[in-house]
Structure formats: C-alpha cells, structure tokens
C-alpha cells in the first residue's frame, strides 16, 4: 500500500503504554497521555507508565530514591530530547485514590496529573523549591486545560 504525501509528512505517533493496576482506566489514560505528548510536540516519544499500589510504590521509592513510604509518581528519564521523551513512569493508584477524594475530582484526572508530572520532569521541570514547584504545577494545569481535561492541580486552591 502506498502512503500519501500527507502521511509521509507526519511524525511517527508517540508511543505510550499504560499498564498495571486500575485496569478500567488504562485506555483512557493512554489516550489522554498521547494527547499530552502531541500538545508538547514530543511526537517521537516512547513512554511506559506502570500503575502500582502503595506496597509496590514504597518498594520502588526505597530502591530508587532511598526514601521510605509511598509517593505519587516516580520518573525514570532515559534520555529525553527536544522532540522526544524516553521514560518509564510509575504512578500510584492508592495515593491517587486518596488525593482525588480529598481534592474532589476523578481518579482518572489524578492519575493523568501524575503522568503529566512525570513527563514534565523529562522536559526539565523540577519541583524541589517553592518557585519551581509553582511553575511546574501551573504548567500541568495549562497542559490539562489545553487537552480538554481542565484544571486539576489548582482545583482545590
């Protein structure tokens, strides 16, 4: 089958896979995370997201960060560049469930927020001091608004 000129001019689709716990949300998360990568013009990306529970996240957190206890997201950047992200991201469904209930939005939106957070780490964003924390979360909300989800981080502020 011959490809049209329009098809040849298009970048390869971003490859994002989401697997693990919360199986009923995986396809939705993959579709929205792909939209995030397209919005950021990271079309040549390969991102793997693993949804885990508190026990597994605590194990990963200790192993890779030397910190006891669970966390919302861990990002493993494997050499992201201007037009691509190469990363593994672990997100915790148990933390997301608690946070979504506390903040009054859906579990899906909270999990997607964690994926966006991980992607932004690969784009050079950080959140280790108050100023960069605010910039990163403002960018998360900007992206989530742009793909039609709406504000998630600042929704309780």
C-alpha positions in Angstrom: 0.0 0.0 0.0 1.4 3.4 -1.0 1.5 6.2 1.6 0.2 9.6 0.7 2.4 12.7 0.9 0.4 13.9 4.0 1.2 10.6 5.8 4.9 10.9 5.0 5.0 14.4 6.3 3.5 13.4 9.7 5.8 12.5 12.6 5.6 9.0 13.9 2.9 8.7 16.6 4.1 8.9 20.2 4.3 5.5 21.8 2.8 5.5 25.3 1.8 2.4 27.1 0.0 2.3 30.4 -0.3 -1.0 32.3 -0.8 -2.3 35.8 -3.4 -1.7 38.5 -6.6 0.3 37.7 -7.2 -1.7 34.5 -10.5 0.1 33.8 -8.7 3.4 33.4 -5.7 2.3 31.3 -7.1 3.0 27.8 -8.4 6.4 28.9 -5.0 7.2 30.4 -3.1 6.1 27.3 -5.3 8.3 25.0 -5.0 11.4 27.2 -1.3 10.9 27.8 -0.8 10.6 24.0 -2.7 13.9 23.7 -0.3 15.5 26.2 2.7 14.3 24.2 1.2 15.7 21.0 0.4 19.0 22.6 4.0 19.3 23.8 5.2 18.4 20.3 7.0 15.3 21.7 5.8 13.2 18.8 8.7 10.8 18.6 8.4 9.6 22.2 8.4 6.2 23.9 6.9 6.4 27.4 5.9 3.5 29.6 3.6 4.1 32.6 3.1 1.5 35.3 0.2 1.9 37.7 1.1 0.4 41.0 -0.3 0.2 44.5 1.2 1.6 47.8 3.2 -1.5 48.5 4.9 -1.6 45.1 5.4 2.2 45.1 7.0 2.0 48.5 9.4 -0.6 47.3 10.3 1.4 44.2 10.6 4.6 46.2 13.1 3.0 48.6 15.0 1.2 45.9 15.5 4.2 43.6 15.3 7.2 45.9 16.3 5.8 49.3 13.1 7.1 50.8 10.7 5.0 52.9 7.0 5.1 52.1 4.8 5.6 49.1 4.7 8.5 46.7 2.5 9.7 43.9 4.9 9.4 40.9 8.5 8.2 40.1 10.0 9.2 36.8 12.9 7.4 35.1 14.2 9.5 32.2 16.2 7.5 29.7 17.5 10.4 27.5 14.7 12.7 26.5 15.4 15.4 23.9 13.8 18.3 22.2 11.2 16.3 20.3 11.1 13.1 22.2 10.7 11.7 25.7 12.2 8.3 26.6 11.0 7.4 30.0 9.4 4.9 32.4 6.9 6.5 34.9 5.4 4.7 37.9 2.2 6.2 39.3 0.4 5.1 42.5 -3.3 4.3 42.2 -3.7 4.2 46.1 -2.2 7.7 46.5 -4.3 8.9 43.6 -7.5 7.5 45.1 -6.9 9.3 48.4 -5.9 12.6 46.7 -8.8 12.5 44.2 -11.3 12.0 47.1 -9.6 14.7 49.2 -9.4 17.2 46.3 -12.9 16.4 44.8 -12.1 15.2 41.3 -11.9 11.9 39.5 -9.3 9.2 39.9 -8.6 9.3 36.2 -7.8 13.0 36.4 -5.5 12.5 39.3 -3.6 9.6 37.6 -3.3 11.7 34.5 -1.9 14.6 36.5 0.8 12.2 37.8 1.7 11.2 34.2 1.9 14.8 33.1 4.1 15.5 36.2 6.5 12.7 35.1 6.6 13.9 31.5 7.4 17.5 32.7 10.3 16.2 34.7 11.6 14.8 31.4 11.2 18.3 29.9 13.4 19.8 32.5 10.8 20.9 35.1 11.5 20.4 38.7 9.6 20.9 41.9 12.2 20.9 44.7 11.8 24.5 45.7 8.6 26.6 46.1 9.1 28.7 42.9 9.8 25.8 40.6 7.0 23.8 42.4 4.5 26.6 41.4 5.9 26.8 37.8 5.6 23.0 37.3 2.1 22.8 38.7 1.0 25.8 36.6 2.3 24.1 33.5 0.5 20.9 34.4 -2.8 22.8 34.6 -2.0 24.6 31.4 -1.5 21.3 29.6 -4.5 19.6 31.1 -6.7 22.6 30.1 -5.3 22.5 26.6 -6.3 18.9 26.1 -9.8 19.4 27.5 -9.4 18.0 31.0 -9.4 21.2 32.9 -7.5 22.4 35.9 -6.6 19.5 38.2 -3.7 20.7 40.5 -5.1 24.1 41.3 -8.7 22.9 41.6 -8.6 22.9 45.4 -6.6 26.1 45.7 
